[in-house]
Amino acid sequence: MTTAALIAKLKKKLDQETDQGILRSIEYLLDEETKAERAKRRLVHAAVLSEKAIAEGRTMTLEEAKAKLAGSLKRRRNDQSTKAGRP
């Protein structure tokens, strides 16, 4: 089925539809951001923030980043152990 034929078929069905709930669901579906669009938006936002941080001199060495990550992971494991009732 061609794109034009599919559009025509959908338009015909939409013209015949009277259930407002279904029509609202279709509208939401068509307006909703796709997963790919959402991922792209988030990546672009992260890149902009990163570029700004670099321009402002807010950077760290690879060793500093590894140490910060290790500390963060250790705190997270400790928090999870505490929540699970482990000493």
SENUGU-8371 format. One record per residue (C-alpha): residue number from 1; x, y, z. Coordinates in Angstrom, 1 decimal, padded with zeros to 4 digits, m for minus. Layout:
<atoms>
balum_east_north_up
NUM_X_Y_Z .
...
</atoms>
This chain:
<atoms>
balum_east_north_up
1_000.0_000.0_000.0 .
2_001.4_003.4_m000.9 .
3_001.6_006.2_001.6 .
4_m001.1_008.2_m000.3 .
5_m003.4_005.2_m000.2 .
6_m002.8_004.6_003.5 .
7_m003.5_008.3_004.2 .
8_m006.7_008.2_002.2 .
9_m007.8_005.0_004.1 .
10_m007.1_006.6_007.5 .
11_m008.8_009.8_006.6 .
12_m011.9_007.9_005.6 .
13_m011.9_006.0_008.9 .
14_m011.3_009.2_010.9 .
15_m014.2_010.9_009.1 .
16_m016.5_008.0_010.1 .
17_m015.3_007.8_013.7 .
18_m017.6_009.3_016.3 .
19_m016.1_008.1_019.6 .
20_m014.3_011.1_021.1 .
21_m012.1_008.9_023.2 .
22_m010.7_007.1_020.2 .
23_m010.2_010.4_018.4 .
24_m008.3_011.8_021.4 .
25_m006.1_008.7_021.6 .
26_m005.3_009.1_017.9 .
27_m004.5_012.8_018.4 .
28_m002.2_012.0_021.4 .
29_m000.5_009.3_019.4 .
30_000.2_011.6_016.5 .
31_001.4_014.4_018.7 .
32_003.5_012.3_021.0 .
33_007.3_012.6_020.6 .
34_008.8_009.4_019.3 .
35_011.5_007.5_021.2 .
36_014.1_008.5_018.6 .
37_013.1_012.2_018.8 .
38_013.2_012.1_022.6 .
39_016.6_010.4_022.6 .
40_018.0_013.0_020.1 .
41_016.6_015.9_022.2 .
42_018.2_014.5_025.3 .
43_021.6_013.9_023.6 .
44_021.6_017.4_022.1 .
45_020.7_018.9_025.5 .
46_023.6_016.9_027.2 .
47_026.0_018.1_024.4 .
48_025.0_021.7_024.9 .
49_025.5_021.4_028.7 .
50_028.8_019.7_028.2 .
51_030.0_022.4_025.8 .
52_029.0_025.1_028.3 .
53_030.8_023.3_031.1 .
54_034.0_023.0_029.0 .
55_033.8_026.7_028.0 .
56_033.5_027.6_031.7 .
57_036.4_025.4_032.6 .
58_034.4_022.9_034.6 .
59_036.3_019.8_033.6 .
60_038.2_017.0_035.3 .
61_040.9_014.6_034.4 .
62_040.1_011.0_033.6 .
63_041.5_009.9_037.0 .
64_039.3_012.4_038.8 .
65_036.2_011.2_036.9 .
66_037.0_007.6_037.7 .
67_037.4_008.4_041.4 .
68_034.2_010.4_041.5 .
69_032.3_007.6_039.8 .
70_033.8_005.0_042.1 .
71_032.7_007.0_045.1 .
72_029.2_007.5_043.7 .
73_028.8_003.8_043.1 .
74_030.1_002.9_046.5 .
75_027.6_005.3_048.2 .
76_024.8_003.9_046.0 .
77_025.6_000.3_047.0 .
78_025.8_001.3_050.7 .
79_022.4_003.1_050.4 .
80_020.8_000.0_048.8 .
81_022.3_m002.2_051.5 .
82_020.9_000.0_054.2 .
83_017.4_000.1_052.6 .
84_017.5_m003.7_052.3 .
85_018.2_m004.0_056.0 .
86_021.7_m005.2_055.7 .
87_024.4_m003.7_058.0 .
</atoms>
